[in-house]
Amino acid sequence: MDLNQLTAISPIDGRYRKQLQHLDEYFSEFALIKYRVLVEIEYFLFLGEKKFCKIPVSIKNHLQKVAENFSLEDAAWIKETEKITNHDVKAVEYFLKAKLDECKAEHLKEWIHFGLTSQDINNTAIPLSWKHAVEYDYLPAIINLQTAIEKLAVQYKNVPMLARTHGQPASPTNLGKELMVFVERLENQIQLFSYIPFTGKFGGATGNFNAHHIAYPKYNWVKFANEFCEERLGIQRQQYTTQIEHYDTLAAHFDAIKRINTILIDLCRDIWSYISVDYFKQKTKKGEIGSSAMPHKVNPIDFENAEGNLGIANAILEHLSAKLPISRLQRDLTDSTVLRNIGVPVAHTILSIRSIEKGLGKLVLNEPKLKEDLENNWAVVAEAIQTILRRENYPQPYEALKDLTRGKNKIDKKTIHQFITKLKVSTSVKKELKLITPYNYTGINL
């Protein structure tokens, strides 16, 4: 069968293709080849700037257009060449040499890929594509989601809600504050993420500039490589490497995304639970079906879909961060195939973020249900009463409230007020205690 959305093995390229196809700019085989071409061209032009070779403006402009207008046809040419070379980066080198032939610049061809190993290209092209994916797509997506949650938190700032610790009724809280918990957690992790640099390797076959140094022993190749990576590509160069980069910072990025995803899983489960106890209704859409058998159902599928995809993303991210920093001696090839999969967990993560955004947009607060739960759980003000009694130096207030409330089937307003009336405290304290309700015992309105 021909590959299309119905025949694709991965749901990323099948069922969810329309939602995720923009990621092929960073993570597809085409993208990898495109970024390799970009790095090779930038390196060639940088050699020219440093006077190793004289590159006419016309040739410079021609190659820059090759990078800017790199096409599927160009990538196909390279893949056909790879069938002969059985080496992907060498095929890119031959492609660019052919482009120089078009300009009658055969005398410059051997400055393409001068002194380099393939990993000097891969370990700059991939970090660069990763940097662009993070800065242009992932970070905006997660920050937008954080903003959406914060807007809901502000909207529900003054909505009292029964808290549940260990699944049991507990001291009341505010719905808005509970959402702000996730806003703060995301903000902290996004900030930590931003501290992690984008790094790459650029230093020859085993990281020592052997070929560069033998050709030009008096030239400062370390300075050259640092300038090239940082000023031309915008990534930090690792100073001591084997044939490949360490992948430590890339692993740190994966771990950071994994932590953020774990927070989102927690959010999904909480919102799912609020829906299950009817704190939230969900907006319906004409024609949609919740259950093939039960017409009344409006299932929280957006949060379930997100949770599932976040789980897949985290499983892959865990493998990536555990595997990539490990390489036998100066290099083995296990990183190559693994690196080709870094877009997979990102795609599942982006899909999850969009599902959560969609789910949040469908929520409708069911305030009567929140009030009903508070009214049915007057026992939660026991903490407030015993705390004030402690302040008044009342003997064993905790034990008195424990005897009144623990394990009892029904504690209502009448029960609490009868208890307060019998207390041997001043009238003013009794009045103070009777003003406490499950609706206003919500602490500081943060």
C-alpha positions as CSV (number, residue, x, y, z in Angstrom):
1,M,0.0,0.0,0.0
2,D,1.1,3.6,-0.6
3,L,1.9,5.6,2.5
4,N,-0.9,7.9,3.6
5,Q,-2.8,8.7,6.7
6,L,-4.7,5.4,6.6
7,T,-1.7,3.2,5.9
8,A,0.9,4.8,8.2
9,I,2.1,2.6,11.0
10,S,2.7,5.5,13.4
11,P,-0.3,7.5,14.5
12,I,1.9,10.6,14.3
13,D,2.1,10.2,10.5
14,G,-1.4,8.7,10.3
15,R,-4.3,9.6,12.5
16,Y,-2.7,12.8,13.8
17,R,-0.8,13.9,10.7
18,K,-2.8,17.1,10.2
19,Q,-2.1,18.2,13.7
20,L,1.6,17.4,13.7
21,Q,2.8,17.7,10.1
22,H,4.5,21.1,10.8
23,L,7.1,19.2,12.9
24,D,8.6,17.7,9.8
25,E,10.5,21.0,9.4
26,Y,12.7,19.8,12.3
27,F,12.5,16.0,12.7
28,S,11.9,14.4,9.3
29,E,14.7,12.8,7.2
30,F,14.2,15.7,4.9
31,A,14.8,18.1,7.8
32,L,18.0,16.3,8.8
33,I,19.4,16.5,5.3
34,K,18.4,20.2,5.0
35,Y,20.2,21.1,8.3
36,R,23.3,19.1,7.2
37,V,23.4,21.0,4.0
38,L,23.0,24.3,5.9
39,V,25.9,23.4,8.3
40,E,28.1,22.3,5.4
41,I,27.5,25.6,3.5
42,E,28.0,27.7,6.6
43,Y,31.3,26.0,7.3
44,F,32.5,26.4,3.7
45,L,31.6,30.1,3.8
46,F,33.3,30.5,7.2
47,L,36.5,29.0,5.8
48,G,36.3,31.7,3.1
49,E,35.8,34.5,5.6
50,K,38.9,33.2,7.4
51,K,40.9,33.4,4.1
52,F,41.5,29.7,3.7
53,C,40.0,30.0,0.2
54,K,38.7,32.8,-1.9
55,I,34.9,32.5,-2.5
56,P,33.5,35.0,-5.0
57,V,30.3,36.7,-4.0
58,S,28.4,35.0,-6.8
59,I,29.3,31.6,-5.5
60,K,28.4,32.6,-1.9
61,N,25.0,33.9,-3.1
62,H,24.5,30.7,-5.1
63,L,25.1,28.4,-2.1
64,Q,23.1,30.6,0.3
65,K,20.1,30.2,-2.1
66,V,20.8,26.4,-2.1
67,A,20.3,26.4,1.7
68,E,17.3,28.7,1.6
69,N,15.5,26.9,-1.2
70,F,16.5,23.4,-0.3
71,S,13.8,21.2,-1.8
72,L,12.4,17.7,-1.7
73,E,14.0,17.2,-5.1
74,D,17.4,18.1,-3.6
75,A,16.9,15.7,-0.7
76,A,15.9,13.0,-3.2
77,W,19.1,13.6,-5.2
78,I,21.1,13.1,-2.0
79,K,19.2,9.9,-1.0
80,E,19.9,8.5,-4.5
81,T,23.6,9.2,-4.0
82,E,23.5,7.6,-0.6
83,K,22.4,4.4,-2.2
84,I,25.9,4.4,-3.9
85,T,28.0,5.8,-1.0
86,N,26.1,4.0,1.8
87,H,27.0,7.1,3.8
88,D,24.5,9.9,4.3
89,V,26.8,12.8,5.1
90,K,29.2,11.9,2.2
91,A,26.2,12.1,-0.1
92,V,25.6,15.7,1.2
93,E,29.2,16.5,0.4
94,Y,28.8,15.3,-3.1
95,F,25.6,17.2,-3.5
96,L,27.3,20.5,-2.6
97,K,30.3,19.7,-4.8
98,A,27.8,19.3,-7.7
99,K,26.4,22.7,-6.9
100,L,29.9,24.1,-7.2
101,D,30.3,22.4,-10.5
102,E,27.2,24.4,-11.6
103,C,29.1,27.6,-10.9
104,K,32.3,26.5,-12.6
105,A,33.9,26.5,-9.2
106,E,35.6,23.1,-9.3
107,H,38.8,24.6,-7.8
108,L,36.8,25.1,-4.5
109,K,35.3,21.7,-4.2
110,E,37.8,20.2,-1.8
111,W,37.0,22.9,0.7
112,I,33.6,21.4,1.2
113,H,33.8,19.2,4.3
114,F,37.5,20.1,4.8
115,G,39.0,18.3,7.7
116,L,35.7,17.2,9.1
117,T,34.1,13.9,10.1
118,S,30.4,13.2,9.6
119,Q,29.7,13.8,13.3
120,D,30.9,17.4,13.0
121,I,27.9,17.8,10.7
122,N,25.4,15.6,12.5
123,N,26.3,17.0,16.0
124,T,25.7,20.5,14.8
125,A,22.8,20.0,12.4
126,I,20.8,18.0,15.0
127,P,21.3,20.4,17.9
128,L,20.5,23.3,15.5
129,S,17.2,21.7,14.4
130,W,16.5,20.8,18.0
131,K,17.1,24.4,19.1
132,H,14.7,25.7,16.4
133,A,12.0,23.1,17.3
134,V,12.2,24.1,20.9
135,E,12.3,27.8,20.4
136,Y,9.7,28.0,17.6
137,D,7.3,25.3,18.6
138,Y,7.7,23.5,21.9
139,L,8.3,26.4,24.3
140,P,5.6,28.6,22.7
141,A,3.1,25.6,23.0
142,I,3.8,24.9,26.7
143,I,3.9,28.6,27.6
144,N,0.5,29.1,25.9
145,L,-0.9,26.2,27.8
146,Q,0.4,27.6,31.0
147,T,-1.3,30.9,30.2
148,A,-4.6,29.2,29.4
149,I,-4.5,27.4,32.8
150,E,-3.7,30.7,34.5
151,K,-6.6,32.4,32.9
152,L,-8.9,29.7,34.3
153,A,-7.3,30.1,37.7
154,V,-8.0,33.8,37.7
155,Q,-11.6,33.1,36.6
156,Y,-12.2,30.7,39.4
157,K,-10.2,32.5,42.1
158,N,-13.2,33.1,44.4
159,V,-14.8,29.7,43.9
160,P,-14.6,27.7,47.2
161,M,-14.2,23.9,46.8
162,L,-14.0,21.0,49.0
163,A,-10.4,19.7,49.1
164,R,-9.6,16.0,49.2
165,T,-6.5,14.7,50.8
166,H,-6.1,10.9,50.5
167,G,-9.3,11.1,48.5
168,Q,-11.2,12.1,51.7
169,P,-12.9,15.5,52.5
170,A,-10.4,18.0,53.8
171,S,-10.1,21.7,54.6
172,P,-11.7,23.7,51.8
173,T,-9.7,25.4,49.2
174,N,-10.3,27.6,46.1
175,L,-10.5,26.1,42.7
176,G,-8.5,29.0,41.2
177,K,-5.6,28.3,43.7
178,E,-5.6,24.6,42.9
179,L,-5.1,25.5,39.2
180,M,-2.4,28.0,40.2
181,V,-0.5,25.0,41.6
182,F,0.0,23.8,38.1
183,V,0.8,27.2,36.7
184,E,3.6,27.6,39.2
185,R,5.0,24.1,38.7
186,L,5.1,24.6,34.9
187,E,6.7,28.1,35.3
188,N,9.4,26.6,37.5
189,Q,10.2,23.8,35.1
190,I,10.1,26.0,32.0
191,Q,12.6,28.3,33.7
192,L,14.9,25.4,34.5
193,F,14.5,24.3,30.9
194,S,15.7,27.7,29.7
195,Y,18.9,27.4,31.6
196,I,20.0,24.3,29.7
197,P,22.3,25.3,26.7
198,F,22.1,23.9,23.2
199,T,25.5,22.3,22.6
200,G,27.2,20.6,19.7
201,K,30.5,18.8,18.8
202,F,32.9,20.2,16.2
203,G,36.4,19.0,16.3
204,G,37.3,16.4,13.7
205,A,37.4,12.6,13.7
206,T,38.2,12.1,17.4
207,G,37.7,15.6,18.7
208,N,41.3,16.8,18.5
209,F,41.3,18.6,15.1
210,N,43.8,16.1,13.8
211,A,43.2,16.8,10.1
212,H,42.9,20.5,10.6
213,H,46.1,20.7,12.7
214,I,48.2,18.6,10.3
215,A,47.2,20.9,7.4
216,Y,47.6,24.2,9.3
217,P,49.6,23.5,12.5
218,K,50.0,27.1,13.5
219,Y,46.3,28.1,13.2
220,N,44.1,28.3,16.2
221,W,41.4,25.8,15.3
222,V,39.8,25.8,18.7
223,K,39.0,29.5,18.4
224,F,37.8,29.0,14.8
225,A,35.4,26.2,15.8
226,N,34.1,28.1,18.8
227,E,33.4,31.1,16.7
228,F,31.8,29.0,14.0
229,C,29.5,27.1,16.4
230,E,28.5,30.1,18.6
231,E,28.4,33.0,16.1
232,R,27.3,31.2,12.9
233,L,25.1,28.4,14.3
234,G,24.1,29.8,17.7
235,I,25.1,26.7,19.7
236,Q,27.7,26.2,22.3
237,R,30.7,24.1,21.3
238,Q,31.8,21.3,23.6
239,Q,35.6,21.6,24.2
240,Y,36.6,18.0,24.9
241,T,34.8,15.4,22.9
242,T,35.2,12.0,21.3
243,Q,34.0,11.6,17.7
244,I,30.5,12.5,18.9
245,E,29.0,15.1,21.3
246,H,28.3,14.1,24.9
247,Y,24.5,14.4,24.6
248,D,24.4,15.4,28.2
249,T,22.6,18.7,27.6
250,L,20.3,17.1,25.1
251,A,19.5,14.4,27.8
252,A,18.9,17.3,30.2
253,H,16.4,18.8,27.8
254,F,14.6,15.4,27.5
255,D,14.5,15.1,31.3
256,A,13.1,18.6,31.6
257,I,10.4,17.9,29.1
258,K,9.6,14.6,30.9
259,R,9.2,16.5,34.2
260,I,6.9,19.0,32.5
261,N,4.9,16.1,30.9
262,T,4.6,14.5,34.4
263,I,3.1,17.7,35.7
264,L,0.6,17.7,32.8
265,I,-0.3,14.1,33.5
266,D,-1.1,15.2,37.1
267,L,-3.2,18.0,35.7
268,C,-5.1,15.7,33.4
269,R,-5.9,13.3,36.2
270,D,-7.1,16.1,38.5
271,I,-9.3,17.7,35.9
272,W,-10.6,14.2,35.0
273,S,-11.5,13.7,38.6
274,Y,-13.3,17.0,38.9
275,I,-15.3,16.1,35.9
276,S,-16.1,12.7,37.3
277,V,-17.5,14.2,40.5
278,D,-19.5,16.7,38.4
279,Y,-17.6,19.8,39.4
280,F,-17.2,20.5,35.7
281,K,-19.6,19.9,32.9
282,Q,-18.4,19.8,29.3
283,K,-19.6,21.8,26.3
284,T,-21.1,19.6,23.7
285,K,-20.8,19.8,19.9
286,K,-23.7,19.0,17.6
287,G,-23.2,15.7,15.9
288,E,-20.6,14.4,18.4
289,I,-21.1,11.1,20.2
290,G,-19.7,10.3,23.6
291,S,-20.6,6.6,23.7
292,S,-21.8,4.2,21.0
293,A,-24.2,2.7,23.5
294,M,-25.0,5.4,26.1
295,P,-26.5,8.5,24.4
296,H,-26.1,10.7,27.5
297,K,-22.3,10.4,27.8
298,V,-19.9,13.3,27.4
299,N,-16.5,11.7,28.1
300,P,-13.4,13.6,29.2
301,I,-11.6,12.2,26.1
302,D,-9.3,15.2,25.6
303,F,-7.6,14.7,29.0
304,E,-7.5,10.9,28.5
305,N,-6.0,11.3,25.1
306,A,-3.4,13.8,26.5
307,E,-2.5,11.5,29.4
308,G,-2.0,8.5,27.0
309,N,0.2,10.5,24.7
310,L,2.2,12.0,27.5
311,G,2.9,8.5,28.8
312,I,4.3,7.4,25.5
313,A,6.4,10.6,25.2
314,N,7.9,10.0,28.6
315,A,8.7,6.4,28.0
316,I,10.7,7.4,24.8
317,L,12.3,10.5,26.5
318,E,13.4,8.2,29.3
319,H,15.2,5.9,26.9
320,L,16.7,8.8,24.9
321,S,18.2,10.5,28.0
322,A,19.5,7.2,29.4
323,K,21.0,5.9,26.1
324,L,22.4,8.9,24.2
325,P,25.1,9.9,26.8
326,I,26.6,6.4,26.6
327,S,28.9,5.5,23.7
328,R,31.6,2.9,23.6
329,L,35.1,4.4,23.6
330,Q,35.4,7.2,21.1
331,R,32.2,6.3,19.3
332,D,29.7,3.6,18.4
333,L,26.8,4.0,16.0
334,T,23.9,3.4,18.4
335,D,23.3,7.1,18.7
336,S,22.6,7.5,15.0
337,T,19.3,5.6,14.8
338,V,18.2,6.7,18.2
339,L,18.6,10.4,17.3
340,R,16.3,9.9,14.3
341,N,13.5,9.4,16.9
342,I,13.8,12.5,18.9
343,G,10.8,14.0,17.1
344,V,8.5,11.2,18.2
345,P,8.2,12.2,21.9
346,V,8.0,15.8,20.9
347,A,5.1,15.0,18.6
348,H,3.2,13.1,21.3
349,T,3.9,16.0,23.7
350,I,2.6,18.7,21.3
351,L,-0.4,16.5,20.6
352,S,-1.1,16.3,24.3
353,I,-0.7,20.0,24.9
354,R,-3.3,20.7,22.2
355,S,-5.6,18.1,23.6
356,I,-5.4,19.7,27.1
357,E,-6.1,23.1,25.6
358,K,-9.1,21.7,23.8
359,G,-10.3,20.1,27.0
360,L,-9.9,23.2,29.1
361,G,-11.9,25.1,26.5
362,K,-14.8,22.8,26.9
363,L,-15.1,23.0,30.7
364,V,-18.2,24.5,32.3
365,L,-18.1,25.1,36.0
366,N,-21.0,23.4,37.9
367,E,-21.0,25.6,41.0
368,P,-24.2,24.1,42.5
369,K,-22.3,20.8,42.8
370,L,-19.3,22.4,44.5
371,K,-21.7,24.1,47.0
372,E,-23.5,20.8,47.6
373,D,-20.3,19.0,48.5
374,L,-19.3,21.8,50.9
375,E,-22.7,21.7,52.5
376,N,-22.6,18.0,53.0
377,N,-19.2,18.1,54.7
378,W,-19.4,20.5,57.7
379,A,-16.9,18.2,59.5
380,V,-14.1,20.0,57.6
381,V,-14.5,23.1,59.8
382,A,-13.4,20.9,62.8
383,E,-9.8,22.0,62.1
384,A,-10.8,25.6,62.3
385,I,-12.7,25.2,65.6
386,Q,-10.0,23.3,67.3
387,T,-7.4,25.8,66.2
388,I,-9.3,28.7,67.7
389,L,-9.9,26.7,70.9
390,R,-6.1,26.0,71.1
391,R,-5.6,29.8,70.9
392,E,-8.0,30.2,73.8
393,N,-6.1,27.5,75.7
394,Y,-9.2,25.2,75.8
395,P,-8.3,21.8,77.2
396,Q,-7.8,19.0,74.6
397,P,-9.7,20.7,71.7
398,Y,-8.4,18.3,69.0
399,E,-9.7,15.3,71.0
400,A,-13.1,17.0,71.5
401,L,-13.5,17.6,67.8
402,K,-12.2,14.1,66.9
403,D,-14.9,12.5,69.1
404,L,-17.5,14.7,67.5
405,T,-16.6,14.2,63.9
406,R,-14.4,11.2,63.1
407,G,-16.1,8.3,61.4
408,K,-19.6,9.9,61.8
409,N,-22.1,9.5,59.0
410,K,-23.5,13.0,59.0
411,I,-22.1,16.1,60.4
412,D,-24.1,19.2,59.4
413,K,-24.3,22.8,60.4
414,K,-26.8,22.0,63.3
415,T,-24.4,19.4,64.8
416,I,-21.5,21.9,64.7
417,H,-23.4,24.7,66.2
418,Q,-24.9,22.5,69.0
419,F,-21.3,21.6,69.8
420,I,-20.2,25.2,69.9
421,T,-23.1,26.2,72.1
422,K,-22.0,23.7,74.8
423,L,-18.4,24.9,74.8
424,K,-17.2,26.6,78.0
425,V,-15.9,29.6,76.2
426,S,-16.9,33.3,76.0
427,T,-19.9,34.4,74.0
428,S,-17.6,36.3,71.6
429,V,-15.6,33.2,70.9
430,K,-18.8,31.2,70.3
431,K,-20.0,33.9,67.9
432,E,-16.6,33.8,66.1
433,L,-16.8,30.0,65.8
434,K,-20.3,30.0,64.5
435,L,-19.3,32.4,61.6
436,I,-17.0,29.6,60.3
437,T,-18.5,27.7,57.4
438,P,-17.2,25.3,54.7
439,Y,-17.7,28.1,52.2
440,N,-15.5,30.7,54.0
441,Y,-12.9,28.4,55.7
442,T,-10.7,28.6,52.6
443,G,-7.6,30.2,54.0
444,I,-5.8,33.1,52.2
445,N,-7.2,33.9,48.8
446,L,-3.8,33.7,47.0
